[in-house]
């Protein structure tokens, strides 16, 4: 990477406002060929908004953009694609019922005759692309059969289509927004090897992440946004991790895992020999008041499948669930909600929110019967219901704002807020801090302390071992759909948990 050549991209004085919120206020960004430029900031700082302006998804209110030294006016995603700009968003933009190949070449599939898709060429092109990228996926596989991590790899392949296949020019500027949030360590290594090949070929990359170890592993320079303003741009060799945290949060973030443990109380939930064919087998554990039970495991271990069964989204076919001392049968999520169980799902966009609705309506969705009067919702009742939740969780939005306009972290707070306002006493948090910045993570950890102090019980699924070790009272380790081991907080170590997750003796 050299800064001697003219920049590939210059964004100067970019401003963008939404109703009630200034998302960007005079932000600059310069990008050079062969550079990985890390873009950091807390949720709501403006990172994704800046990249959506670059991609043509949003129109800027003010400012200038230059690509390869030429002034450009990016009015649509088509304009950005023509300039060689590709964006891989944190929230996947794929079609579940189409195949891997159809998703990758959506709108650019090879045809023959009267516009009929040439399936042989489509699958052949896809196979070559996936092989070049080191991705072990079958082109004909329907997307809905893939794991979240595999879908993330499809999204990456979609952005990096080879021009020799007739799909268009390769990216000059590639934006990656939290690309590793659903990847295993092996898949992360493969992605970083791919990034190294791309920058060696002169591609310029903007990389958004909340994982500070990634910043120093692949980055050259870093820009930090805070509250819609640019607060620093530095070479990574000139700034420490502690300084980056201070720049992002404008405060010292000391203890990242401020767990306040109390003596567990009465049993809230007991699972006995629970099973679901092809996913879970002989699962038994309990959850008590005031307790955080962490669930660890590798991708495909069955953690999210367990969460879905306990939340009534999927049915078990063996074992039983005892909730508040009574045997219960969950046929639908409504059954679980009536038992005081709230789920924060792994995929908040697809399963936790209705993107087209407002913040207030999303928060009120599980509580319609409580808010209704004579079968109708009084005017303004959802907004009044939402206001204290928005304030309490420090959501950077107004109750009337569409939830799709919020940052990932603020969307996560809205999903959490749905259950905090109800009668839930058992919370299932599936990857609660995925895609969430350092400061917002600490806010979520304090919220966990508040909940357990009030007598709630929490099942926390996380792929981040330090998080599980720091916040759990007990840790269950899953492997191939079974509980492989259980550790107390005092006995758990990264080595022991990983050994159990791999199915080794612990």
C-alpha positions, 0 to 999 in steps of 0.5 A: 500500500502506498499513498504516493499515488492519487487516492482512489476515493475521496469523500469530503464534508459528507452530511446526511440527516434523517428526521430528528437525527443528524447521521453524518456531519462533515465527514471526510474519508480518503482511500488508496489503492492496495489499502485496507482502511479500517472504519471504526465507531460505536453503533450509530456513529455513522459508519454504515450511513457513510458507506450507504452514501458511497454505494448509492443506497442513500443520497448525501445532503451535502459534500463531494465525492471523487473516484480516481480523481474525478468528481462523481454524483452517485445517485443510485446503486447502479452508479456505484457499480459502474464506478467499480464500488462493491459493498458487502453489508452486515445484514445479508441481501440474499434471496432464500429460495434461490440457489447459491449460483442464482444469488451470486449472479442475480441480474447477471446470469448467462443466457442463451436464446430468448433470454433463457438462463444457460444453467450449465454456464451459470453453474460452471461460472459459479464453481470456478468463482467459489473454487478461486475464493476457496469456498466449499459450496455447491452452486445448486444448493438452495440458500435457505439450507445454508448456515448463516456463516455460509450465507455470509460467504455467498454474499462475499462471492456475490460482490467479487464476481470474476469479470471473465464470467461476464458478470461485470468489472471487478471491484476497485473499491470494496466495502466490508461491513462486519464480514466476519460476524458469523464466520468461524476462525478457519473461515476468517483466515480464508477471508483474510487470505482473500483480502491479501490477494485483493489488495495485492492486485490494487483493490482498495478496501474499507473494512468496518468491524468491532473486533479490534484484533482484526484492526491490527491484523489486516489494517493499514490506516484507521478512521474513527467516527463518533456521533456522526463526526470524524474524530481521527484518521491515523496509521495503525502503527501510530495508535494503540488499542486503548487510544482507539477505544477512547476515540470511539467512546470518548471515555475509558472502557475499563472492565469489558465484562462487568458481571455482578454475580448474586446467589441463584434463586428458585428454578425458572426452567428445567430441560430434561432429555430434550431432543429434535431429530437431526439437531438436538439429542438428550439435552438436560440442564436447568436455569435459576433466578438471578443466573446467567447460563452461557452456551458455547460450541462451534458452528453447527453444534446446535446452540441456535437450534436449542434456542429456537425449540425453547422459544417455541419456534421449532418443536421438540420430538423428545424430552420435556420442558418444565417452566416455573415448576410446571411441564409445558409444551411449546407449539408456537412462539406465543406459547413460550411468550405466555410462559415469560420466555423472550428470545433475542434471535441470532439473525435479528433482521430476519427473525427479530424485527419487522424492518418496514415498521417504526421503532415504536411498533416493533417494541409494541408487537408482543404487547398488542393485547395489553395496549388495546382498548375494546380491540383497538389500539388508541392513537399514539399508544405505541409511541407512549409505550416506546418512549421510556424504553427508547430512553432507558436503552439509549436507542439513537432514534425516535419512536416514529423512525422506521427501524430499518434506518437504525444501525445494527446495534440500535436495532439490537436494542429494539429487539431487547426492548420488546421483552423488557417491557413485558412479563418475561423472566427467562431471556434467551440471548443468541449472540447478543453482542454480534456487530455491536461496538465496545461501548454498546457491549458494556451497556448490554452487559450492564443490562444483563446485570439489571435483569439478573438482579431483578430475579430473571434468568438468562441463557446466553449463546455466544461465539466469543469465549471471553464474553462467555467466560466473563459474563456466565455463572455456568457454561454448557458446551455443546458438540454435535447437538449434545451437551458435552461438558458443564463448567462453573465460572471458577473452573472454566478456561478457554482451553477447557471450553474449546476442548469440549467444543471440539469433542475432546476430553476435558 
